[in-house]
Amino acid sequence: MHITALAGGVGGARFLRGLRQHLDGRDDGPHDLTIIGNTGDDITLFGLRVCPDLDTLLYTLGGGVHEGQGWGRAEDTFSVQGELAAYGAVPQWFRLGDLDIATHIARSQWLGQGATLSQVTERLAHRWGLPEQRIRLLPMTDSPVETHVVLAGDEPSAIHFQEWWVRLQASAPVDRFVVAGMDRAAAAPGVLDAIREADVVLLPPSNPVVSIGIILGVPGVREALRGTAAPVVGVSPIIGGAPVRGHADACLAAIGVESSSAAVAGLYTDFLDGWLIDPADRGITVPGVRIVDHDGPLLMTSVETAAGIAGAALDLASALRSP
Ligand code: FO1
């Protein structure tokens, strides 16, 4: 089976690690997985290009992630960050570990030599053993884009998404999210075909506004999702009105959408075929979408529970595919 998934950061990466484990346990393989990663979180710091969602996917799938945080490297140290602070170099609110900085240096060097983000990501993925896992990680676009947050208030001001998310902990009221550079962006090579030619398309429980929502804004992606013959199945990031993690509720409020599983599915109804929900949300309905309750909490507390959720999402996809 060829599976394509749109993914953001921590939730998406944990789901896809479970999916890979589930697929490896099936006897109907081999199965290939193409991940279209969000690059709206990207930021340039200290002259280095940082791609948080791509790195979270690389580290999580490659076995190097700091498990408790879901981002950054396990056992990392912060000597460089400390030295930068001693020099008064800013910002200091975004913690870059020494091991993590090597990723940003390599990426920045190769970009500076003229490589595309897709080519850079392929080289980084190779080191993390993704090809051996039959996983291909594609940035949603090779064009530099950044999600910025226009803050609510009388004089409009905008800050980078990471400053809102990390320094302000998503507490500042938002007027709207804008993706700087998206007006000049094109889908990265292979992205649209990966959606059109997939046997199954999955939406992991990533943030529907600042992760999945940003990928949907790449020209051609939404049309490809509407047109693909593959069943498109999503996993709810909201359980009983509360996000599983992160600040999805603040992001949904910013776009005037209630923090509920049905409302999030409502953002995708022009292409969504199936929606896997937590038993707490049993009974919700979304026009044109087949809804299935998971047979347990929709919480990825381990790779095994994530694998179970991924298996349930694939079961829903195959039920949608068979007449
Ligand atoms: N998230 C934080 O809450 N605090 C941080 O200091 C932080 C640093 C950081 C460094 C590299 C990286 O790849 C991710 C990092 N994140 C941090 C997570 C980042 O904000 C992600 O973009 C979000 O988790 C959304 O995916």
Boltz pocket constraint, residues with backbone or C-beta under 6 A from the ligand:
constraints:
  - pocket:
      binder: B
      contacts: [[A, 8], [A, 9], [A, 10], [A, 41], [A, 50], [A, 51], [A, 52], [A, 53], [A, 55], [A, 56], [A, 71], [A, 72], [A, 93], [A, 94], [A, 95], [A, 96], [A, 100], [A, 162], [A, 165], [A, 166]]
      max_distance: 6.0
